[in-house]
Amino acid sequence: MTIKSKARQHARLSAASLAAALVFPIGFPLEARAAGEIALAHVAPLSGPVAREANEYNAGIRVALAAANAAGGINGKQVVLRNLDDEYNADKSLARFNEAAASDALAALMPVGSQAMTRVLKERLPETQKLPIVGVIPGAQPLRASLNPYVFHVRAGDLDQYRKLAEHASTTGQQRIAVVYADIPFGNAGLAALEALFRGKSQEIVARVALPMGGKADLPTAVNTLATARPDIVFMVIPAQLAGEFVKVYRGRNLPAQLATVSYGSAETLCQVAGEDAARGVIIAQVMPNPGNTSIPLVRKFQEDFRKFGEAGVQPSIFHLEAYATTRIVLEGLRRAGPAPTRIKLAQALDGLKKFDLGGFSADFSPARHTGSDFVDISIVGRGCRLMF
């Protein structure tokens, strides 16, 4: 090993150590915060059926925090992260949010799961605890129907993604539509959105197939239903792991329909579960810019920080980028909240992020608008599992 390569390795390890030193798993005494620190919480299914995506989001958050802390922190304070695993269980999600609310955390970042957020909003936790929640996933319309003063959506909504996918189907002349959806609020909302988008159009929804999330889905029977319906395109409104399992069975039958999904369909997961050959050609709506396009300033800075502070040997994904961008937005809110930030000051600061440009991706918040972005692009899984935009 050369002196230069040793130096690079040492810098990498030091950066990784810095990131790790500022992350506390569940079980850490949440009330304990050193003077001169700001705490954030990540409440997410770090284990369970969508653990891969949740952990990629977590890694992206940590990269953004490590970069900020290495540059001196926010208003001179280091930012620490509390990780709370809800195991993709709505009851545990509520408990974890209550733990975060009872702790010193100023905000909860990127919670994942429609069942979890439905419960949290129904219980009015953000308002009663005055705990800002930033970067809600998924972007299902029921979670955005009414403005909540403490809930900030960064990504474009699911409805924006369905609209983009429906436009693609129309442009390419696909007339017969099928929808495979998770039988949970996120999936049911997706089906309703697609039905509304195609209502009165020349296209027809010829099959609707619900898949359970609580147990083993009967994918061969689902695929048989689709084979009988003969769709031109199948929209998958399901999490990435289940989408990969579905793609594997569907492609195994050599059925000809195009497959498309919203942004939760991670290309990495699709390829890992279904195999690269089966995943190739799947269309994925994206709510972030191409993570490989370094002509975009945000992406260039993200890649630089990921090389310094990310885990060695890990390929940066679009989920990493989304978490990184969302965390950058929260950090800007904390900076504007001043030297003694509180939850209320942070929410007010986020309300003031009018057309905040990260460099090719903007968040546009106001007291009357808590949906930061409407950016949607179409990508296709290509050779080597690379996304083509």
N, C-alpha and C positions, 0 to 999 in steps of 0.2 A: 504494500500500500504506500503511495507517495505521500509526501508531507502535505500537499494540497488536499488530497482525498481524505487524509486523516483530519485535517482542519474542517473540511466540509462535514464529515461524519460527526465531529465533536459539536459543531454548530447545530447540526440537526438534532443530536441528542439533547443539547442544552435547551433548544426550543421546545422539544417534546416534553422535557422535564418541566419547563415553565408552564406549559399548557396543563400538564397533569397535576401540577402542584396547586392549581387554582380550580380544580374540579372536585366536588364532594358528592359521593354517592348517597343514596337514601340510607339512613342510619346515622349519618353525621348529625350532631346536635345542631339543628337548623337555626336555633336562636343565637348561636355563637358566631359573631362576626368581628374580625379584628378592626381596630380603629384604622381609618383610612382605606376602607374597602367598601365596595358596592356589590350587593348580591343580586343575582338573577336566578330564576328557576327554570328548568326544562322538565315539564310534566309530559311524559310520552311512553308508548309501549316499547320500552327498551328490550323486552322479551315478549315472545308471542308471535302471532302470524304476520305482523308487519314490522318485526324487530329490525330487519335489515335497513329499511327506509328510515325508521326512527333513529337508529344509530348513526346513519349517514348525516341526518340533520344535526344530531348531537356533535358529530365531529366537525361539521361546518361552523357551528356556533363556537366551538372551542378554538378553531383557527382564527376567527375574527377577534375573539377575546384575547388570545395570546398575542396577536399583532398589535392590538390597542395597548395592552399592558406593557409590551416591549417598548412602545413609543412613549411611555410615561403615564399610561392610564387615562382616565377621564377626569379632568379638572384635578389632576394630581392623585387620584384614587385608583387603586387596582380593582378590577372587576372579577368577581368569583362566581362560579356556576354551581347551583344545587341540582343534582340529577334525581328525579323521582319517577320510578318505573311503575306504570299502572297496569302492565301486563295485558293491555287491550281489553280491559274489563271495566265496564261503566261504573260499577260500584267502587272499584278501586281508584278509578279516575277521580271520582268525587272526593274520596278520602285524601288522595294525593294533592288535589287542588286545595283542600282545606289545610293540609300540612303546609303547603307553600304560602297560603294566605296568613297562617299563624306565624310564619317565620319572618326573617328580615328581608326577604326577597322583594325588590321593587317592581318586578314584572315577571310574568310567566311566558316563556317563549315557545312557539311552535308546537302546541298540543296537537296530537294526531288522533283522529277517530271521531266520526259523526255521532256515535252513541255517547261518547264521553262529553263532547261539547253540548249536545242536546241536554244532557243532565245538568251540566254546569250552568247553562243559560236558564234552564227551567228553575233551578234553585236560586237564581239571581246572585250567584257568588261574586261575579266581578263588581256589581254595584254595592252589595252589602259590605264586601271586604275592601272595596276601592283598589282592587288589584288589576292593573292593566294586563291584558292578554294580547300578545302580538304574534301575528303569523299563523292564524288558525288554519288547520288542515283537517278535513277537506274544505273546499270552497263551496259547499252545497248551499243552494239558495235559501233553504229554511234557516240556516245559521246566520244569514245576512239580511233577512227580510226586514228587520227593524234595526235602527241604529242604536248601538249600546255605547255609552260614553267611555267605557273602559275596554272595549274589544276593537282591535285594529287588525284588519285583514290586509296583508301585503300582496299576496298573489292575486291574479285575476280569478274571478269566480268560475265555478264549474259551468255556469250558463254561458259564459264567454267562450269556454272551451268547446262545449257542445255546438254552439253556433258556428265556430270555425270548422269543426269536423263536418257538420251538416253542409256548410258551403262547399267543402272539398268534395263531398259525395255528389252534390248537385253538379259541380263543375266537371267531374269525371264521368257523369252519366250513370251513376249507380242508382237504380230505381227501387230495388227490393232490399229493404232494411231489416236487420234483426238486432235485437238488444239483449245482451246477456248482462244481468245486473245482480249485485249483492242484495239480499233481502234484509237490508238495514236502511236507516234513514238516508244515507248517502246514495245508495243504489236506487231506492224508490224515487228520490228526488231527480236522479239522472234520467230514469225512465220517463217520468212526467215531463221533464224538460224536452227530451227528444220527441215525445209525442206531440207536444205543442209546436215544436219547430217544423215538424213535417206535416202537421195538420193543414189541409187545403192545398198541399203541394202535389206534384206529379208522383213523388215517391210514396211508397206504401210500407208501413211496418208489418212484415209478414210473420214475425215470430218474436215473442217475449219470453225469455227464459230466466227464472229467478234461481239463484244459487244461495244456499244457506251459509252463514258465516260461523254458526255455532258448532257445526259438525262436519263430517266428510261429505263434500258435494258429489252427487252422482253425475260425473262429467260424461261418461259414455251415453247415458240417456239424454242429457242436454244436447250433445252433438247429434244424436239420432234425430231429435226434434228439428235441429237446424238443417240437417241433410234433407229432410222431408220438405222444409219450407223453401229451400233453394235461394237464399239471399245473395245479393251482390256484395254486400258489406255487412260485417258484424261489428257493432259497437260494444265494447267491453267496459262496463261500469262496475269494476271490481278491483280490489287491491292487487298489487303487483304479483305476490306469490300465487294467488289463485289464478290470476291472468296467465302466468307462466304455465301452470298445470293445465289450464283450459287450452292454451295454444298448442301444447304438446299433444293432447288428445285430438284436437281438431285437425292439426296438420298431419297427424298420423293416419287420418282417414283420407288424406289427399283431396280434401274438399277445396273448391276453387275460390271461395269468397275472400275479399280483402278483409283484414282484421285491423281494427282501430281502437284506441283507448285514450283516456284522458291522462293528465300528467302523472298520476299515481303509478302508471305502468312503467316502472323503472326498466330501462333497456338492459341494465346489468342483471336484474332479477329475472327478466324474461329469458335472457340467454342462458343464465345459470340453470333455471328450472326446465325450460323447454328445449334447450340446446340451440346453438347459434344458427343452424340451418333452419329450424322451425321458426325462430324469432325473426329471421331476416324478412324484411318487407312489412313488418307491423308498423302502422302509423301511430305516432304518439303526439298528442297536443302538448305543447310546452309553455310554461308560464315564466320562463327565464330565458335569457339569450343563450346562444350556443356556447357551452363552457369551454370549447376549444378554439373559439375565435378571439385571438388576442388583439385584434384591431379594436375591440371594444374595451375602453379603459377599465371598466369594472372587472371584466374577465381577466385582463392582464394583471391587475393588482391582486385579484383572487388567486391566480396561479402562482404569483410570486410568494404570497403569504402561505399558500398550501405547501409549496416546496420547503419553506422555512419551518412551518409549524405543524404541518400535517403528518400523519403517520407514514413512516418510510415504506415504500413499495405499494402504496395505495393509489390507484388511479382516481383523480378528482372527478366527481359525478355532478350531474345537474342538481341533485338533492344537496350535495355539499355547497354548491353555489347559491342555492336558494336560502339555505340556513345562514351562510356567510352574509348575503345581502340583507336579510332580515335583521341579523344582529347588528350590522353596520347602522341600520336605521334606528334601532333601539339605542345604540351608543350615541348617535347624534342627538336623540331625544334627551338622554342623560346629560350630555354636554350642555345643552340649552337649558336644562333644569337647574343648572347652577351648582355651586360648591356644596350645598346641603340638599341634595335631591330627596324628594318623597314620592310616593305613588301618585298623589294628586298632581304634583309639579311635573312628573314625567308624562302623565296623560295630557296635561295642558301643553307641554312642549311638543308632543307628538301631534296634537291638533294643529300646531303651527308649522308643521313640515309641508309647506305648500310647494309642490313641484320640486321636491328635493332630489337632485340628480346625483346618482352614484357613479355616473360615467357610462351612459348608454342604457341605463335603467333608472326610472324615476318613481318616487313615491309621492302621491299627491293627497295629503290629508287636510282636513279642516274640521271644525266642530260639527259640520253637517255632512261630512263625507269621511267614512272610515274604511273605504276600499282604496288602497294605495295605488294599485296598478290594474290596467286592463290589457296588458301585453299578452298576446297569445301567438305562437308560431306553430307550424306543422313540421314535424321531424319524422324520419323513417329509419328504422333499424337496418343498418347496412352490413357489409362484410366486416368480420372481426368484431361485431357487436357495436360498431361505431355509429353514432347518430349522424344522419345527413339532414341538413336544414335547407 
